[in-house]
């Protein structure tokens, strides 16, 4: 089975407030991944098993504690990337435009909400999806995941997501060697060796402000 960003879109509902269909969605995703002998497959299976054994009311309480009680563990990517600065506003405006272009509803959350951005990835040209992943989603996850250590089962799900994203959007060798920061978009302003790969495809590329990875 060919691994692609469509699988990432299927993780999106699992990171939303749990409902009556969440358990079945988790089981179906883990079942579809069982052919991969990878760590992330084991983590998705552990997540699904936890949901099978947990009453919905308890899972709802766990979700609220994990993501809603503390801003440091928010699922809003821009908060982790920019804090409450004007750059976050620019980031959200560009995301909102991209969501509209691809017919993806924001729902009741902000456009930088992780499940919303995960739904956007499969709709983007592959190189744009990789750029958005490398430049925005993974840096935010690196800050979010340590805040959720021990917060089962969502720590398992986010670890699986990060491993999957690193598989789908590996860091270019030149970027690793140079150690340059990238941006949430196309072109980083540092003469980065892979900036030409950031050109939008078919006019649907995503562009955002520079991310401070510090």
Secondary structure, 3 states (H helix, E strand, C coil): CCCCCHHHHHHHHHHCCCCCCHHHHHHHHHHHCCCCCCHHHHHHHHHHHHHHHCCHHHHHHHHHHHHHCCHHHCCEHHHHHHCCCHHHHHHHHHHHHHHHHCCCCCCCCCCCEHHHHHHHHCCCCHHHHHHHHHHHHHHHHHHHHHHHCCCCCHHHHHHHHHHHHHHHCCCCHHHHHHCCCCECCCCCCCCCCCHHHHCCCCCCCCCCCECCCC
